[in-house]
Amino acid sequence: MSVLAAIAVLAVLILVHELGHFIAARSQGIYVNRFSLGFGPIIWKYQGTQTEYAIRAFPLGGFVGFPDDDPDSEIPPTDPNLLRNRPVLDRAIVISAGVIANLIFAYFLLVAQVGFVGMAQATLPGVLIQQLAPEVSSVAAKAGIQPGDVILAANQKQFGTSLQERDAFREIIKTNALKPIQLKIARGDQKLSLTVVPEAKANGDGSIGIGLAPNGKVERRRVTNPVEALQIGATEFQRIVSMTFQGFWQLITNFGETAGQVAGPVKIVEIGANIAKNDTGSLFFFAALISINLAVINILPLPALDGGQLAFLLIEGLRGKPLPTRIQDGVMQTGLMLLLGLGIFLIFKETTQLAWVQKLFQ
């Protein structure tokens, strides 16, 4: 059931994305002849007055079809309500609407997480030093830091009960290689002030050799004030968007080190299934995270993605006319083949890494 829950989450996010395209087109009077959730064989369909609605066998995909390139369409090719005959701005709205829909949906998922389920947080402020690196001469040990210490502040930044305080402390360490960091520490009933100078790793990041944990127990706190829930949701939304762009930037700049962290649909379903099984309350957060990633991936200026089509529209706007059809088709087909190849590779790789699949070959 947990796997079905994860697949359902992805199907909903894809549905939201395609609904964005569909609503943006129909609200402008642009013809839409197909709306499909999933790909592969049709298992259910309904023919509306203008649009065929269908559910297909494999839910991890979907599309909105336009009659522009349908050879059986009875609509005159010069009809102003065909997508290709609309101004660049109208087409840009339709193409970008899927990304916008995913972002808006992600925000309200986070608000729902805050208001109905609650955000996980520590019961006590600060960041707990769980362990030190085994080396006796580690940077943290030399500075006088001990396991069980609680970091209350670093360089005058106070740490509260949010689980993101650990990431904030790590970022301070990472960005201050070979620079002194002033720490405020609680050790039992004592309050101490220590200075630590992170060593520089090979990539230039700072490190002091510590393991971190939340301080106290981790509990969920629901926010009943709607205004506060909207504010916290906005903060979480901004944090996830920032982390997503940082992740893509690291993938580009350190491809050799980060390529192995790229996850395909099988891995995403596996992660979602584990969350559904062990921490159902985090499904809203998981869905928001995937929705934002889906939006960011689609807006990248790559062939066969929404961002690639927007890039063609930008070129058309600058040139005053579109690129030749053969060039657009060639770029799109090449990009589609590359994306399909990557998708098949990730599906095969991640399927063979599943525990139950590995047991079959033992």
Contacts in CASP RR format, 6 or more apart in sequence:
PFRMAT RR
TARGET T0000
AUTHOR 0000-0000-0000
METHOD contacts of the structure
MODEL  1
MSVLAAIAVLAVLILVHELGHFIAARSQGIYVNRFSLGFGPIIWKYQGTQ
TEYAIRAFPLGGFVGFPDDDPDSEIPPTDPNLLRNRPVLDRAIVISAGVI
ANLIFAYFLLVAQVGFVGMAQATLPGVLIQQLAPEVSSVAAKAGIQPGDV
ILAANQKQFGTSLQERDAFREIIKTNALKPIQLKIARGDQKLSLTVVPEA
KANGDGSIGIGLAPNGKVERRRVTNPVEALQIGATEFQRIVSMTFQGFWQ
LITNFGETAGQVAGPVKIVEIGANIAKNDTGSLFFFAALISINLAVINIL
PLPALDGGQLAFLLIEGLRGKPLPTRIQDGVMQTGLMLLLGLGIFLIFKE
TTQLAWVQKLFQ
1 276 0 8 1.000
2 272 0 8 1.000
2 273 0 8 1.000
2 274 0 8 1.000
2 276 0 8 1.000
2 277 0 8 1.000
3 269 0 8 1.000
3 273 0 8 1.000
5 272 0 8 1.000
5 273 0 8 1.000
5 276 0 8 1.000
5 283 0 8 1.000
6 268 0 8 1.000
6 269 0 8 1.000
6 270 0 8 1.000
6 271 0 8 1.000
6 272 0 8 1.000
6 273 0 8 1.000
6 275 0 8 1.000
6 276 0 8 1.000
7 59 0 8 1.000
7 60 0 8 1.000
7 269 0 8 1.000
9 272 0 8 1.000
9 283 0 8 1.000
9 286 0 8 1.000
9 287 0 8 1.000
9 290 0 8 1.000
10 59 0 8 1.000
10 60 0 8 1.000
10 265 0 8 1.000
10 268 0 8 1.000
10 269 0 8 1.000
10 290 0 8 1.000
11 37 0 8 1.000
11 38 0 8 1.000
11 59 0 8 1.000
11 60 0 8 1.000
12 287 0 8 1.000
13 102 0 8 1.000
13 105 0 8 1.000
13 287 0 8 1.000
13 290 0 8 1.000
13 291 0 8 1.000
13 294 0 8 1.000
14 37 0 8 1.000
14 38 0 8 1.000
14 59 0 8 1.000
14 60 0 8 1.000
14 61 0 8 1.000
14 62 0 8 1.000
14 294 0 8 1.000
15 37 0 8 1.000
16 98 0 8 1.000
16 101 0 8 1.000
16 102 0 8 1.000
16 105 0 8 1.000
16 291 0 8 1.000
17 98 0 8 1.000
17 99 0 8 1.000
17 101 0 8 1.000
17 102 0 8 1.000
17 294 0 8 1.000
17 295 0 8 1.000
17 298 0 8 1.000
18 35 0 8 1.000
18 36 0 8 1.000
18 37 0 8 1.000
18 62 0 8 1.000
18 63 0 8 1.000
18 64 0 8 1.000
18 98 0 8 1.000
19 98 0 8 1.000
19 101 0 8 1.000
20 97 0 8 1.000
20 98 0 8 1.000
20 100 0 8 1.000
20 101 0 8 1.000
21 64 0 8 1.000
21 94 0 8 1.000
21 95 0 8 1.000
21 97 0 8 1.000
21 98 0 8 1.000
22 32 0 8 1.000
22 35 0 8 1.000
22 64 0 8 1.000
23 97 0 8 1.000
23 101 0 8 1.000
24 93 0 8 1.000
24 94 0 8 1.000
24 97 0 8 1.000
24 98 0 8 1.000
25 31 0 8 1.000
25 32 0 8 1.000
25 64 0 8 1.000
25 66 0 8 1.000
25 83 0 8 1.000
25 94 0 8 1.000
25 97 0 8 1.000
26 32 0 8 1.000
28 86 0 8 1.000
28 90 0 8 1.000
28 93 0 8 1.000
28 94 0 8 1.000
29 81 0 8 1.000
30 66 0 8 1.000
30 81 0 8 1.000
30 82 0 8 1.000
30 83 0 8 1.000
30 86 0 8 1.000
30 90 0 8 1.000
30 94 0 8 1.000
31 50 0 8 1.000
31 66 0 8 1.000
31 67 0 8 1.000
31 75 0 8 1.000
31 79 0 8 1.000
31 81 0 8 1.000
31 82 0 8 1.000
31 83 0 8 1.000
32 50 0 8 1.000
32 51 0 8 1.000
32 64 0 8 1.000
32 65 0 8 1.000
32 66 0 8 1.000
33 50 0 8 1.000
33 51 0 8 1.000
33 52 0 8 1.000
33 65 0 8 1.000
33 66 0 8 1.000
33 67 0 8 1.000
33 70 0 8 1.000
33 73 0 8 1.000
34 51 0 8 1.000
34 52 0 8 1.000
34 54 0 8 1.000
34 63 0 8 1.000
34 64 0 8 1.000
34 65 0 8 1.000
35 51 0 8 1.000
35 52 0 8 1.000
35 53 0 8 1.000
35 54 0 8 1.000
35 64 0 8 1.000
35 65 0 8 1.000
36 53 0 8 1.000
36 54 0 8 1.000
36 55 0 8 1.000
36 56 0 8 1.000
36 62 0 8 1.000
36 63 0 8 1.000
36 64 0 8 1.000
36 65 0 8 1.000
37 54 0 8 1.000
37 55 0 8 1.000
37 56 0 8 1.000
37 59 0 8 1.000
37 61 0 8 1.000
37 62 0 8 1.000
38 55 0 8 1.000
38 56 0 8 1.000
38 57 0 8 1.000
38 58 0 8 1.000
38 59 0 8 1.000
38 60 0 8 1.000
38 61 0 8 1.000
38 62 0 8 1.000
39 56 0 8 1.000
39 57 0 8 1.000
39 58 0 8 1.000
39 60 0 8 1.000
39 61 0 8 1.000
39 62 0 8 1.000
39 63 0 8 1.000
40 56 0 8 1.000
40 57 0 8 1.000
40 58 0 8 1.000
41 56 0 8 1.000
41 57 0 8 1.000
42 54 0 8 1.000
42 55 0 8 1.000
42 56 0 8 1.000
42 57 0 8 1.000
43 55 0 8 1.000
43 56 0 8 1.000
43 57 0 8 1.000
44 54 0 8 1.000
44 55 0 8 1.000
45 52 0 8 1.000
45 53 0 8 1.000
45 54 0 8 1.000
45 55 0 8 1.000
46 52 0 8 1.000
46 53 0 8 1.000
46 54 0 8 1.000
47 53 0 8 1.000
56 62 0 8 1.000
60 265 0 8 1.000
66 82 0 8 1.000
66 83 0 8 1.000
67 73 0 8 1.000
67 75 0 8 1.000
67 82 0 8 1.000
68 82 0 8 1.000
68 83 0 8 1.000
68 84 0 8 1.000
75 81 0 8 1.000
75 82 0 8 1.000
78 85 0 8 1.000
79 85 0 8 1.000
80 86 0 8 1.000
83 91 0 8 1.000
83 94 0 8 1.000
84 91 0 8 1.000
88 313 0 8 1.000
88 316 0 8 1.000
88 317 0 8 1.000
91 313 0 8 1.000
92 310 0 8 1.000
92 313 0 8 1.000
95 306 0 8 1.000
95 307 0 8 1.000
95 309 0 8 1.000
95 310 0 8 1.000
95 313 0 8 1.000
96 299 0 8 1.000
96 306 0 8 1.000
96 310 0 8 1.000
98 295 0 8 1.000
98 298 0 8 1.000
98 306 0 8 1.000
99 295 0 8 1.000
99 298 0 8 1.000
99 299 0 8 1.000
99 306 0 8 1.000
100 295 0 8 1.000
102 291 0 8 1.000
102 292 0 8 1.000
102 294 0 8 1.000
102 295 0 8 1.000
102 298 0 8 1.000
103 291 0 8 1.000
103 292 0 8 1.000
103 295 0 8 1.000
105 291 0 8 1.000
106 237 0 8 1.000
106 240 0 8 1.000
106 287 0 8 1.000
106 288 0 8 1.000
106 289 0 8 1.000
106 291 0 8 1.000
106 292 0 8 1.000
106 295 0 8 1.000
107 233 0 8 1.000
107 234 0 8 1.000
107 237 0 8 1.000
107 288 0 8 1.000
109 284 0 8 1.000
109 285 0 8 1.000
109 287 0 8 1.000
109 288 0 8 1.000
109 291 0 8 1.000
110 232 0 8 1.000
110 233 0 8 1.000
110 236 0 8 1.000
110 237 0 8 1.000
110 240 0 8 1.000
110 284 0 8 1.000
110 285 0 8 1.000
110 288 0 8 1.000
111 229 0 8 1.000
111 230 0 8 1.000
111 232 0 8 1.000
111 233 0 8 1.000
112 284 0 8 1.000
113 119 0 8 1.000
113 233 0 8 1.000
113 236 0 8 1.000
113 281 0 8 1.000
113 282 0 8 1.000
113 284 0 8 1.000
113 285 0 8 1.000
113 288 0 8 1.000
114 222 0 8 1.000
114 223 0 8 1.000
114 229 0 8 1.000
114 232 0 8 1.000
114 233 0 8 1.000
114 236 0 8 1.000
115 222 0 8 1.000
115 223 0 8 1.000
115 224 0 8 1.000
115 229 0 8 1.000
116 222 0 8 1.000
116 284 0 8 1.000
117 220 0 8 1.000
117 222 0 8 1.000
117 281 0 8 1.000
117 282 0 8 1.000
117 284 0 8 1.000
118 220 0 8 1.000
118 221 0 8 1.000
118 222 0 8 1.000
118 223 0 8 1.000
119 220 0 8 1.000
119 221 0 8 1.000
119 223 0 8 1.000
119 232 0 8 1.000
119 236 0 8 1.000
120 163 0 8 1.000
120 218 0 8 1.000
120 219 0 8 1.000
120 220 0 8 1.000
120 282 0 8 1.000
121 161 0 8 1.000
121 162 0 8 1.000
121 163 0 8 1.000
121 214 0 8 1.000
121 218 0 8 1.000
121 219 0 8 1.000
121 220 0 8 1.000
121 221 0 8 1.000
122 160 0 8 1.000
122 161 0 8 1.000
122 162 0 8 1.000
122 163 0 8 1.000
122 165 0 8 1.000
122 214 0 8 1.000
122 215 0 8 1.000
122 216 0 8 1.000
122 217 0 8 1.000
122 218 0 8 1.000
123 161 0 8 1.000
123 215 0 8 1.000
123 216 0 8 1.000
123 217 0 8 1.000
123 218 0 8 1.000
123 219 0 8 1.000
124 150 0 8 1.000
124 161 0 8 1.000
124 215 0 8 1.000
124 216 0 8 1.000
125 152 0 8 1.000
125 158 0 8 1.000
125 159 0 8 1.000
125 160 0 8 1.000
125 161 0 8 1.000
125 215 0 8 1.000
126 150 0 8 1.000
126 151 0 8 1.000
126 152 0 8 1.000
126 159 0 8 1.000
126 160 0 8 1.000
126 161 0 8 1.000
126 165 0 8 1.000
126 186 0 8 1.000
126 215 0 8 1.000
127 150 0 8 1.000
127 151 0 8 1.000
127 159 0 8 1.000
127 165 0 8 1.000
127 166 0 8 1.000
127 169 0 8 1.000
127 212 0 8 1.000
127 213 0 8 1.000
127 214 0 8 1.000
127 215 0 8 1.000
128 148 0 8 1.000
128 149 0 8 1.000
128 150 0 8 1.000
128 151 0 8 1.000
128 212 0 8 1.000
128 213 0 8 1.000
128 214 0 8 1.000
128 215 0 8 1.000
128 216 0 8 1.000
129 140 0 8 1.000
129 145 0 8 1.000
129 146 0 8 1.000
129 147 0 8 1.000
129 148 0 8 1.000
129 149 0 8 1.000
129 150 0 8 1.000
129 151 0 8 1.000
129 210 0 8 1.000
129 211 0 8 1.000
129 212 0 8 1.000
130 147 0 8 1.000
130 148 0 8 1.000
130 210 0 8 1.000
130 211 0 8 1.000
130 212 0 8 1.000
130 213 0 8 1.000
131 147 0 8 1.000
131 210 0 8 1.000
131 211 0 8 1.000
132 138 0 8 1.000
132 140 0 8 1.000
132 141 0 8 1.000
132 145 0 8 1.000
132 146 0 8 1.000
132 147 0 8 1.000
132 209 0 8 1.000
132 210 0 8 1.000
132 211 0 8 1.000
133 140 0 8 1.000
133 141 0 8 1.000
133 209 0 8 1.000
133 210 0 8 1.000
135 141 0 8 1.000
138 208 0 8 1.000
138 209 0 8 1.000
139 196 0 8 1.000
139 197 0 8 1.000
139 198 0 8 1.000
139 199 0 8 1.000
139 207 0 8 1.000
139 208 0 8 1.000
139 209 0 8 1.000
140 196 0 8 1.000
140 208 0 8 1.000
140 209 0 8 1.000
140 210 0 8 1.000
143 183 0 8 1.000
143 194 0 8 1.000
143 195 0 8 1.000
143 196 0 8 1.000
143 197 0 8 1.000
143 208 0 8 1.000
144 194 0 8 1.000
145 183 0 8 1.000
145 185 0 8 1.000
145 194 0 8 1.000
145 196 0 8 1.000
145 208 0 8 1.000
145 210 0 8 1.000
146 187 0 8 1.000
148 187 0 8 1.000
149 185 0 8 1.000
149 186 0 8 1.000
149 187 0 8 1.000
149 192 0 8 1.000
150 185 0 8 1.000
150 186 0 8 1.000
150 187 0 8 1.000
150 215 0 8 1.000
151 159 0 8 1.000
151 169 0 8 1.000
151 183 0 8 1.000
151 184 0 8 1.000
151 185 0 8 1.000
152 158 0 8 1.000
152 159 0 8 1.000
152 184 0 8 1.000
152 185 0 8 1.000
152 186 0 8 1.000
152 191 0 8 1.000
153 159 0 8 1.000
153 183 0 8 1.000
153 184 0 8 1.000
154 169 0 8 1.000
154 172 0 8 1.000
154 181 0 8 1.000
154 182 0 8 1.000
154 183 0 8 1.000
154 184 0 8 1.000
155 172 0 8 1.000
155 176 0 8 1.000
155 181 0 8 1.000
155 182 0 8 1.000
156 182 0 8 1.000
157 168 0 8 1.000
157 172 0 8 1.000
159 165 0 8 1.000
159 168 0 8 1.000
159 169 0 8 1.000
161 214 0 8 1.000
161 215 0 8 1.000
163 214 0 8 1.000
163 218 0 8 1.000
164 239 0 8 1.000
165 214 0 8 1.000
166 212 0 8 1.000
166 213 0 8 1.000
166 214 0 8 1.000
169 212 0 8 1.000
170 212 0 8 1.000
172 181 0 8 1.000
173 181 0 8 1.000
173 198 0 8 1.000
173 206 0 8 1.000
173 207 0 8 1.000
173 208 0 8 1.000
174 198 0 8 1.000
174 205 0 8 1.000
174 206 0 8 1.000
174 207 0 8 1.000
175 205 0 8 1.000
175 206 0 8 1.000
176 198 0 8 1.000
176 206 0 8 1.000
177 198 0 8 1.000
177 199 0 8 1.000
177 200 0 8 1.000
177 201 0 8 1.000
177 204 0 8 1.000
177 205 0 8 1.000
177 206 0 8 1.000
177 207 0 8 1.000
178 197 0 8 1.000
178 198 0 8 1.000
178 199 0 8 1.000
178 200 0 8 1.000
178 206 0 8 1.000
179 197 0 8 1.000
179 198 0 8 1.000
180 195 0 8 1.000
180 196 0 8 1.000
180 197 0 8 1.000
181 195 0 8 1.000
181 196 0 8 1.000
181 197 0 8 1.000
181 198 0 8 1.000
182 193 0 8 1.000
182 194 0 8 1.000
182 195 0 8 1.000
183 193 0 8 1.000
183 194 0 8 1.000
183 195 0 8 1.000
183 196 0 8 1.000
184 191 0 8 1.000
184 192 0 8 1.000
184 193 0 8 1.000
185 191 0 8 1.000
185 192 0 8 1.000
185 193 0 8 1.000
185 194 0 8 1.000
186 192 0 8 1.000
196 208 0 8 1.000
198 206 0 8 1.000
198 207 0 8 1.000
198 208 0 8 1.000
199 206 0 8 1.000
199 207 0 8 1.000
199 208 0 8 1.000
200 206 0 8 1.000
200 207 0 8 1.000
201 207 0 8 1.000
203 254 0 8 1.000
220 281 0 8 1.000
223 229 0 8 1.000
223 232 0 8 1.000
236 285 0 8 1.000
236 288 0 8 1.000
237 288 0 8 1.000
237 292 0 8 1.000
240 288 0 8 1.000
240 289 0 8 1.000
240 292 0 8 1.000
241 292 0 8 1.000
241 296 0 8 1.000
244 292 0 8 1.000
244 293 0 8 1.000
244 296 0 8 1.000
245 296 0 8 1.000
247 258 0 8 1.000
248 296 0 8 1.000
248 300 0 8 1.000
250 258 0 8 1.000
251 258 0 8 1.000
251 259 0 8 1.000
251 261 0 8 1.000
251 262 0 8 1.000
262 346 0 8 1.000
263 271 0 8 1.000
263 346 0 8 1.000
263 350 0 8 1.000
264 343 0 8 1.000
264 346 0 8 1.000
264 347 0 8 1.000
264 350 0 8 1.000
265 343 0 8 1.000
265 346 0 8 1.000
265 347 0 8 1.000
266 346 0 8 1.000
266 347 0 8 1.000
266 350 0 8 1.000
266 351 0 8 1.000
266 354 0 8 1.000
267 346 0 8 1.000
267 350 0 8 1.000
268 290 0 8 1.000
270 350 0 8 1.000
270 354 0 8 1.000
271 286 0 8 1.000
272 283 0 8 1.000
272 286 0 8 1.000
275 282 0 8 1.000
275 283 0 8 1.000
275 286 0 8 1.000
276 283 0 8 1.000
297 305 0 8 1.000
298 305 0 8 1.000
298 306 0 8 1.000
298 307 0 8 1.000
299 305 0 8 1.000
299 306 0 8 1.000
299 307 0 8 1.000
299 310 0 8 1.000
300 307 0 8 1.000
300 308 0 8 1.000
301 307 0 8 1.000
301 308 0 8 1.000
301 310 0 8 1.000
301 311 0 8 1.000
302 308 0 8 1.000
302 335 0 8 1.000
302 339 0 8 1.000
303 331 0 8 1.000
303 332 0 8 1.000
303 334 0 8 1.000
303 335 0 8 1.000
303 336 0 8 1.000
303 338 0 8 1.000
304 332 0 8 1.000
304 335 0 8 1.000
304 336 0 8 1.000
304 339 0 8 1.000
305 339 0 8 1.000
312 322 0 8 1.000
312 323 0 8 1.000
312 328 0 8 1.000
315 322 0 8 1.000
315 323 0 8 1.000
316 322 0 8 1.000
316 323 0 8 1.000
322 328 0 8 1.000
351 357 0 8 1.000
352 358 0 8 1.000
END
